[in-house]
């Protein structure tokens, strides 16, 4: 699943520089996550970095983008063709 930012966002911007896929950008009112770039940090970190740094816990699973780990790792490989990814998934998917 991709991650989304809820309306509770205070637009602090803490999440944007943490995203390894540059999926987060400032929207008109709150920050937003591009679901086509979000990999839940699969291949980069063991946890979603946006959620880890968010002071108001508004980075949550997007129920409209239900994706499995195979889709997320494939997207990570597409977004970062120069990076080697281990085909093992983070422990959160096991």
C-alpha positions as a printed Julia matrix, in Angstrom:
94×3 Matrix{Float64}:
  0.0     0.0     0.0
  1.1     3.52   -0.6
  1.11    6.08    2.17
 -1.01    9.22    2.3
 -0.99   12.38    4.38
 -4.22   13.21    6.17
 -5.81   16.6     6.72
 -4.23   16.7    10.18
 -0.97   17.73    8.45
  0.45   20.93    9.94
  2.63   21.57    6.85
  5.84   21.45    8.87
  7.72   19.88    5.96
  9.62   17.35    8.08
  8.58   14.48    5.8
  9.59   15.87    2.41
 13.39   15.57    2.64
 13.14   12.11    4.23
 11.46   10.45    1.24
 13.99    8.44   -0.8
 11.67    8.54   -3.83
 10.87   12.26   -3.81
  7.19   11.28   -3.59
  6.27   14.04   -1.13
  5.55   17.59   -2.19
  3.87   20.64   -0.77
  0.24   20.87   -1.84
 -1.99   23.94   -1.66
 -2.96   23.28    1.96
 -0.99   20.24    3.17
  1.85   18.04    1.98
  0.85   15.25   -0.41
  2.33   11.92   -1.44
  2.37   10.79   -5.08
  1.19    7.16   -4.85
  3.02    6.32   -8.08
  6.33    7.21   -6.42
  5.63    5.88   -2.91
  7.19    2.52   -2.07
  6.67    2.74    1.69
 10.48    3.06    1.75
 10.81   -0.6     0.66
 14.36   -1.23   -0.47
 15.65    1.76    1.46
 14.53    1.55    5.09
 12.77   -0.86    7.43
 10.08    1.7     8.2
  8.39    4.54    6.38
 10.49    7.61    6.97
  7.66   10.11    6.55
  5.69    8.42    9.33
  8.8     8.16   11.5
  9.44   11.92   11.47
  5.86   13.22   11.38
  5.12   15.11   14.62
  1.34   14.66   14.31
  1.18   11.09   12.94
 -0.68   12.02    9.77
  1.27    9.74    7.4
 -0.96    6.68    7.17
 -1.73    3.77    4.87
 -3.75    4.88    1.85
 -6.79    2.57    1.61
 -7.22    3.54   -2.05
 -3.79    2.17   -3.01
 -3.63   -1.42   -1.82
 -0.35   -2.77   -3.2
  1.68   -5.81   -2.29
  5.36   -5.94   -1.54
  6.16   -7.22   -5.05
  4.63   -4.08   -6.55
  6.47   -1.83   -4.11
  9.89   -3.39   -4.74
  9.3    -3.33   -8.51
  8.47    0.39   -8.26
 11.6     1.01   -6.19
 13.69   -0.74   -8.85
 12.09    1.39  -11.57
 12.59    4.64   -9.66
 16.21    3.81   -8.8
 17.64    1.75  -11.69
 21.21    2.44  -10.56
 20.65    0.95   -7.08
 20.98   -2.73   -6.25
 18.0    -4.06   -4.36
 17.97   -7.28   -2.45
 14.82   -9.17   -3.4
 14.25   -9.93    0.26
 11.54   -7.78    1.69
 11.8    -5.91    4.98
 10.72   -7.81    8.05
  7.46   -5.87    8.18
  6.29   -7.88    5.14
  7.21  -11.29    6.47
